[in-house]
């Protein structure tokens, strides 16, 4: 069976990779290990370019290195959303209330949001479905915002669609469970460990070294 894989990059990172030594991840090898017996068609990877923060100014450089390593996977394409970062006010925790008007007291925060990633994934998933380029679709996410496009692939177009949950400490979203053809509970750490790029990746424009802090 031919399967296309649609990867929510930040869901994968924060669910399975952050705080681990497995960030230098070969997505094709991971897909092959998670989906034995399938022919992997397209892999679509959805992310946004990170912005430098005071506590990690090198994050954009590491991400750029990883994205260049992904260019060596011939059937993989990267689709970008964007980050939005701006000051905002949010309720303080634990909640306290103003004696004068009864409103929750707030603190000023730097609010960082990822924009368009889930919309990009949903759009290309449905376009590929209409174009009939796969027999099965697999979405790597635990984002319930993707419930409707997943439901349409299964119920409207009659195609098999699975969900792989990257969050090893969180159950599969109940909304996704209701509409997917099948689901995996989590991505096993042993799969991540066995799916790493070599420390030096050969690239047509020159070798790419794994970031030293990874």
Secondary structure, DSSP 8 states (H G I E B T S, - for coil): -EEEEEEEHHHHIIIIITTSS--SB-HHHHHHHHSTT-EEEEEEEEE-----BTTBTTHHHHHHHHHHHHTTSTTEEEEE-EEEEEEEEEE-SS--B-TTT--B-EEEEEEEEEESHHHHHHHHHHHHHHTT--SEEEEE---GGGHHHHHIIIIIT--EEEEE---TTS---HHHHHHSSEEES---HHHHHTTB--SEE--TTS-EE--TT-
